């Protein structure tokens, strides 16, 4: 696992193929042939690393991840559907239409079918018929201070309260306005040992060796440029920037 997770390499290529996009190109053969066992510079333990000759292949993996997140996984339509699904499940749990222990037993489609039986809703109908919420506001993470809005990814109670407050102000039903700010700080992370041509082992990472083009800094900048904070709504309502920043806790 980690920077060279072979399972992730496989699904990046598969997802790119299935989505019909040219973003999953990775020099897998060169990457695999560059893997080597090295002595960890800190602990002295044997660990999997990469030979210096494989850095170009590692760069191809980094850019493939970036392109897939930017253009597929975190595309605004995917994020809208994700936000709708999360709110649908939250509402079902709060209403008692489904119990938390039941969630693990369903596929995504199976859960939609069960909720359609127990608690039909406008959100469910929208997902089923691909009537997704539209973008009412969006802001790149590069325009926000570090840490601002990170609670959107992990504090569902606060998210629901903020969504309902916005919905009330706009005069629409709860669930008609949704917040989304994806977070996956390690998705482009680099932290692995590199065996140099002279035999020296260096640690490639934010606190170690940066490589020729400063890969750790580049990966962080790519991650930040991929993250977008969005407000989705059932129609093309525009939410004032000042109000969103207020909800995010920006003075």
Protein Blocks (a to p, Z undefined) as FASTA:
>chain_A
ZZllfklmmmmmmmmmmnopaklgccfklmmmmgccdddfklopacddddfklmmmmmmm
mmmmmmmmmmmmmgmklmmmmmmmmmmmmmmmmnopacfklmmmpcfklmmmmmmmmmgc
fklmmmmnopacddfbdcdfklpcehihklmmmmmklmmmmmmmmmmmnopaehiaccdd
dddfklmgccdddddfkopacdddfklcebjnommlmmmmmmmmmpccddddfblcdcdf
klmmmmnopZZ
